[in-house]
């Protein structure tokens, strides 16, 4: 019975590995056409080459979402079975760095490639411009290492927890492919997600929030009081309303709400 929570933790890792697999298969693809018997890159009238990231990447987002659900369940099951252990705590961190650090970092890496591919000779860009994507797993590893040795984070967090950061990044492929919202022209969303400076800003912001010591609310029901209950209800209301009216854009909205509510209710 004591190994059941660890099995769930390893499932978290398994789905994190699946997410990485989907990100890497097969990568950025240029679209081609046959022109006068020759294979040429497909371009529009302005000379822009069309390129796309295969839709497998949004399957990576699904896998990260499943990993997050399992990550919640393994802690719940450990408490239910009274099977919490130091081994389980270490396994949880090792799984989290893959599912919510490395896999999201790979998603940003591919979006950076796509962003640079929009410009002339973008496919020949130096890998140096893509390497900042891996600051995300590095910041996540630091965040988890600090968490593991800090007994004060049982009822609240210092810095944004890595699953929240990972889920935010995982939402962007879903927003990119399913951004047909009724309330506005969504071309600005696609343009934003194809802007390399947006991704560099995301890297800096999320990395800072993870390694910072800003007080963040733990979404647990230990020592539930009126203030914490109201915070939960506010986040839940934003999540439901956002899902109804803005689809996958609800994920960034909930992330922003979580950070702001945590800071203003500390």
FENLIN-V9475 format. One record per backbone hydrogen bond with DSSP energy under -0.5 kcal/mol. CO is the residue of the C=O (numbers start at 1). NH is the residue of the N-H. If there is no record, write none. Layout:
CO_NH ; CO_NH
This chain:
1_4 ; 3_7 ; 4_8 ; 5_9 ; 6_10 ; 7_11 ; 8_12 ; 9_13 ; 10_14 ; 11_15 ; 12_16 ; 13_17 ; 14_18 ; 15_19 ; 16_20 ; 17_21 ; 18_22 ; 19_23 ; 20_24 ; 21_25 ; 24_26 ; 27_54 ; 29_52 ; 31_42 ; 33_35 ; 33_40 ; 35_38 ; 38_35 ; 38_40 ; 40_33 ; 42_50 ; 44_47 ; 48_44 ; 50_31 ; 52_29 ; 52_54 ; 54_57 ; 55_58 ; 55_59 ; 56_59 ; 56_60 ; 57_61 ; 58_62 ; 59_63 ; 60_64 ; 61_65 ; 62_66 ; 63_67 ; 64_68 ; 65_69 ; 66_70 ; 67_71 ; 68_72 ; 69_73 ; 70_74 ; 71_75 ; 72_76 ; 73_77 ; 74_78 ; 75_79 ; 76_80 ; 77_81 ; 78_83 ; 78_84 ; 85_89 ; 86_90 ; 87_91 ; 88_92 ; 89_93 ; 90_94 ; 91_95 ; 92_96 ; 93_97 ; 94_98 ; 95_99 ; 96_100 ; 97_102 ; 98_103 ; 101_105 ; 102_106 ; 103_107 ; 104_108 ; 105_109 ; 106_110 ; 107_111 ; 108_112 ; 109_113 ; 110_114 ; 111_115 ; 112_116 ; 113_117 ; 114_118 ; 115_118 ; 116_119 ; 119_122 ; 121_124 ; 122_125 ; 126_129 ; 127_130 ; 127_131 ; 130_133 ; 131_134 ; 132_135 ; 133_136 ; 134_138 ; 135_139 ; 136_140 ; 137_141 ; 138_142 ; 139_143 ; 140_144 ; 141_145 ; 142_146 ; 143_147 ; 144_148 ; 145_149 ; 146_149 ; 147_150 ; 149_151 ; 150_153 ; 151_154 ; 155_218 ; 157_159 ; 157_216 ; 161_164 ; 161_165 ; 162_166 ; 163_167 ; 164_168 ; 165_169 ; 166_170 ; 167_171 ; 168_171 ; 168_172 ; 169_172 ; 169_173 ; 170_174 ; 171_175 ; 172_176 ; 173_177 ; 174_178 ; 179_181 ; 181_184 ; 184_186 ; 185_188 ; 186_189 ; 186_190 ; 187_191 ; 188_192 ; 189_193 ; 190_194 ; 192_195 ; 194_196 ; 195_198 ; 195_199 ; 196_200 ; 197_201 ; 198_202 ; 199_203 ; 200_204 ; 201_205 ; 202_206 ; 203_207 ; 204_208 ; 205_209 ; 206_210 ; 207_211 ; 208_212 ; 209_160 ; 214_159 ; 216_157 ; 217_219 ; 218_220 ; 221_224 ; 225_229 ; 226_230 ; 227_231 ; 228_232 ; 229_233 ; 230_234 ; 231_235 ; 232_236 ; 233_237 ; 234_238 ; 235_239 ; 236_240 ; 237_241 ; 238_242 ; 239_243 ; 240_244 ; 241_245 ; 242_246 ; 243_247 ; 246_249 ; 247_250 ; 248_251 ; 248_252 ; 249_253 ; 250_254 ; 251_255 ; 252_256 ; 253_257 ; 254_258 ; 255_259 ; 256_260 ; 257_261 ; 258_262 ; 259_263 ; 260_264 ; 261_265 ; 263_266
